[in-house]
Amino acid sequence: MVTVSALGSSLLEVLAAEERKRILSLCQKISLRPGEAVATDTVGPIVYLVEAGAFIERIYYGARAVPIVHVTGPGDLLQANRLFVSSSLYRTELRAIHIENNSLLAWPAADFLAALRTTPEGLLYLCSWSNQQIQTSRVQLYETVAHSAYYRLVNLLASLANRYGYRNSNGSTVLLPLKLTVKDISECINVSRETGSSLFNKLRRRGVVGAGKFIKVELSKLSEYAATLE
């Protein structure tokens, strides 16, 4: 499922100027080209904040072979659950997917938590972030059980178009500047690659999705089709 931040602001925006300056002094900036993966097998647990672009995050819990997949953008925290859960219980994969700039701010988890402990705003944000993750998981579970794969795909495309899309002059066609594969999209809606490809091709035949190197979404047709799936 796609994850869209519902907190209204990023962690850095809620911190006072001095606190923001201090926590930024502890981080490392990582810039990546589209398709490049982040090295997550570091010596210790790392917390990331998306500075620019977009990333796809895969989380494998325990021996689970099927990952939980999120598309994330500016302001989103990644792997912050490593502040609460031992990293030995799961593994993650991060890949840059925006066709332009992709950058992350990275902190060792211990340094990140120590810095936030000195600021009430930071701790409150972290609590809100944790609560949002729980709510998002509940929504994803509900959608998987209550809605069809078509509904989930349409909802995913609408979310991506609203957050990342470039609109044409008439505002009806949106280009998604994201390097996403059929496998990525399929995992986001919890279906096999074959099923995801079939669903995507059906949307193409309906004119909801246009042909091309990158995904083009016809918003008016997407809205019309979404109404039939309610």
C-alpha positions as CSV (number, residue, x, y, z in Angstrom):
1,M,0.0,0.0,0.0
2,V,1.1,3.5,-0.5
3,T,1.8,5.5,2.5
4,V,1.0,9.2,2.5
5,S,2.1,11.3,5.5
6,A,-0.9,12.4,7.6
7,L,1.0,14.3,10.2
8,G,0.7,17.6,8.3
9,S,4.4,18.5,8.7
10,S,7.8,16.8,8.9
11,L,9.9,16.2,11.9
12,L,12.3,19.1,11.1
13,E,9.4,21.5,10.7
14,V,8.1,20.9,14.2
15,L,11.5,21.5,15.8
16,A,12.7,24.9,17.0
17,A,15.5,26.4,15.0
18,E,18.3,25.5,17.4
19,E,17.0,21.9,17.9
20,R,16.7,21.5,14.1
21,K,20.2,22.8,13.6
22,R,21.5,20.4,16.3
23,I,19.8,17.3,14.9
24,L,20.9,18.1,11.4
25,S,24.5,18.3,12.5
26,L,24.3,14.7,13.5
27,C,23.0,13.3,10.2
28,Q,24.6,12.2,6.9
29,K,23.1,13.1,3.6
30,I,22.7,10.4,1.0
31,S,21.9,11.2,-2.6
32,L,20.9,8.5,-5.1
33,R,20.0,8.2,-8.7
34,P,16.7,6.5,-9.7
35,G,16.9,2.8,-9.3
36,E,19.8,2.9,-6.8
37,A,19.4,1.0,-3.5
38,V,20.4,2.2,-0.1
39,A,22.9,0.1,1.8
40,T,20.8,-1.0,4.8
41,D,23.2,-3.7,6.0
42,T,25.2,-1.1,8.1
43,V,27.0,-1.7,11.4
44,G,24.1,-0.4,13.5
45,P,20.4,0.5,13.0
46,I,19.9,3.7,10.9
47,V,16.9,6.0,10.8
48,Y,16.2,7.9,7.6
49,L,14.2,11.0,6.7
50,V,13.3,11.6,3.0
51,E,14.7,15.0,2.1
52,A,13.7,14.9,-1.6
53,G,12.4,12.6,-4.3
54,A,10.7,9.3,-3.6
55,F,11.7,5.9,-2.3
56,I,10.1,2.4,-2.2
57,E,10.6,0.6,1.1
58,R,10.2,-3.1,1.5
59,I,10.0,-4.6,5.1
60,Y,10.4,-8.3,5.7
61,Y,9.3,-9.4,9.2
62,G,10.8,-12.6,10.6
63,A,10.9,-15.4,8.0
64,R,8.1,-13.7,6.0
65,A,8.9,-14.0,2.3
66,V,6.3,-11.4,1.2
67,P,7.2,-7.9,2.1
68,I,5.2,-5.0,3.3
69,V,5.8,-2.3,0.7
70,H,5.5,1.5,1.0
71,V,6.1,4.4,-1.4
72,T,7.5,7.3,0.6
73,G,8.3,11.0,-0.1
74,P,9.7,14.2,1.4
75,G,9.3,14.5,5.2
76,D,8.6,10.8,5.7
77,L,10.6,8.9,8.4
78,L,11.9,5.5,7.3
79,Q,13.0,2.7,9.6
80,A,12.0,4.7,12.7
81,N,10.5,1.5,14.1
82,R,14.1,0.5,14.8
83,L,13.8,2.8,17.7
84,F,11.3,0.5,19.3
85,V,11.9,-3.0,17.8
86,S,15.1,-5.0,17.5
87,S,16.4,-4.8,13.9
88,S,17.2,-8.5,14.2
89,L,13.4,-9.2,13.9
90,Y,13.1,-7.8,10.3
91,R,15.1,-6.6,7.4
92,T,14.4,-3.7,5.0
93,E,15.2,-2.7,1.4
94,L,15.2,0.9,0.2
95,R,15.4,2.0,-3.4
96,A,15.3,5.5,-4.9
97,I,12.5,5.8,-7.5
98,H,12.0,9.5,-8.4
99,I,13.4,10.3,-11.9
100,E,15.0,13.6,-10.7
101,N,16.5,14.1,-7.2
102,N,16.5,11.5,-4.4
103,S,18.1,12.2,-1.1
104,L,17.9,10.9,2.5
105,L,19.1,12.2,5.8
106,A,20.5,9.4,7.9
107,W,21.1,9.1,11.6
108,P,22.4,6.2,13.8
109,A,19.2,5.2,15.7
110,A,20.8,5.8,19.1
111,D,22.0,9.3,18.2
112,F,18.6,10.1,16.7
113,L,16.7,9.1,19.8
114,A,19.1,10.8,22.1
115,A,18.6,14.1,20.2
116,L,14.8,13.8,20.3
117,R,14.8,13.1,24.0
118,T,15.8,16.7,24.7
119,T,12.9,18.2,22.9
120,P,9.2,17.7,23.8
121,E,8.2,18.6,20.2
122,G,10.4,15.8,18.8
123,L,9.1,13.2,21.2
124,L,5.5,14.2,20.6
125,Y,6.1,14.0,16.8
126,L,7.6,10.5,17.3
127,C,4.6,9.4,19.3
128,S,2.3,10.8,16.6
129,W,4.3,9.0,13.9
130,S,4.0,5.7,15.7
131,N,0.3,6.1,16.1
132,Q,0.0,6.9,12.4
133,Q,1.8,3.7,11.5
134,I,-0.7,1.7,13.5
135,Q,-3.6,3.5,11.9
136,T,-2.2,3.0,8.4
137,S,-1.7,-0.7,9.1
138,R,-5.3,-1.0,10.1
139,V,-6.5,0.8,7.0
140,Q,-4.3,-1.4,4.8
141,L,-5.7,-4.5,6.4
142,Y,-9.2,-3.3,6.0
143,E,-8.7,-2.5,2.3
144,T,-7.1,-5.9,1.7
145,V,-10.1,-7.7,3.2
146,A,-13.0,-5.4,2.2
147,H,-12.0,-4.1,-1.2
148,S,-11.0,-5.7,-4.5
149,A,-7.6,-5.6,-6.0
150,Y,-9.0,-3.2,-8.7
151,Y,-10.0,-0.8,-6.0
152,R,-6.7,-1.0,-4.3
153,L,-4.8,-0.3,-7.6
154,V,-7.0,2.7,-8.4
155,N,-6.6,4.1,-4.9
156,L,-2.8,3.6,-5.2
157,L,-2.6,5.4,-8.5
158,A,-4.8,8.3,-7.2
159,S,-2.6,8.7,-4.1
160,L,0.6,8.7,-6.2
161,A,-0.9,11.1,-8.7
162,N,-1.9,13.6,-6.0
163,R,1.4,13.5,-4.2
164,Y,4.0,13.2,-7.0
165,G,2.2,13.8,-10.3
166,Y,3.1,16.4,-12.9
167,R,-0.1,17.7,-14.6
168,N,-0.3,18.7,-18.2
169,S,-1.7,22.0,-19.3
170,N,-5.4,21.0,-19.1
171,G,-4.9,19.3,-15.7
172,S,-6.5,16.1,-16.7
173,T,-3.4,14.0,-17.5
174,V,-0.8,13.3,-14.8
175,L,2.7,12.0,-15.4
176,L,4.1,10.0,-12.5
177,P,7.9,10.8,-12.4
178,L,8.6,7.5,-10.6
179,K,10.6,4.5,-11.7
180,L,8.2,1.8,-10.6
181,T,8.0,-1.7,-11.9
182,V,5.0,-4.0,-12.2
183,K,6.4,-5.9,-9.3
184,D,6.5,-2.8,-7.2
185,I,2.9,-1.9,-7.9
186,S,1.7,-5.4,-7.4
187,E,3.4,-5.6,-4.0
188,C,1.9,-2.3,-3.0
189,I,-1.6,-3.7,-3.5
190,N,-0.8,-7.2,-2.1
191,V,-1.2,-9.2,-5.3
192,S,1.1,-11.4,-7.4
193,R,3.1,-9.8,-10.3
194,E,0.9,-11.7,-12.8
195,T,-2.3,-10.3,-11.2
196,G,-0.9,-6.8,-11.0
197,S,0.1,-6.9,-14.6
198,S,-3.4,-8.1,-15.6
199,L,-5.1,-5.3,-13.6
200,F,-2.8,-2.7,-15.0
201,N,-3.4,-3.8,-18.6
202,K,-7.1,-3.6,-18.0
203,L,-6.8,0.1,-16.9
204,R,-4.7,0.7,-20.0
205,R,-7.5,-0.7,-22.2
206,R,-10.0,1.5,-20.4
207,G,-7.9,4.6,-21.1
208,V,-7.3,5.2,-17.4
209,V,-3.5,4.7,-17.8
210,G,-1.6,5.9,-20.8
211,A,1.2,4.1,-22.6
212,G,4.8,5.4,-22.3
213,K,8.1,5.0,-20.4
214,F,6.5,6.4,-17.2
215,I,3.0,6.0,-15.9
216,K,0.4,8.5,-17.2
217,V,-2.9,8.7,-15.4
218,E,-6.1,10.2,-16.8
219,L,-7.6,11.7,-13.7
220,S,-11.1,12.2,-15.0
221,K,-11.3,8.6,-16.2
222,L,-9.7,7.4,-13.0
223,S,-12.4,9.2,-10.9
224,E,-15.1,7.7,-13.1
225,Y,-13.8,4.2,-12.8
226,A,-13.2,4.6,-9.1
227,A,-16.9,5.5,-8.6
228,T,-17.9,2.1,-10.1
229,L,-15.8,0.3,-7.5
230,E,-17.2,1.9,-4.4
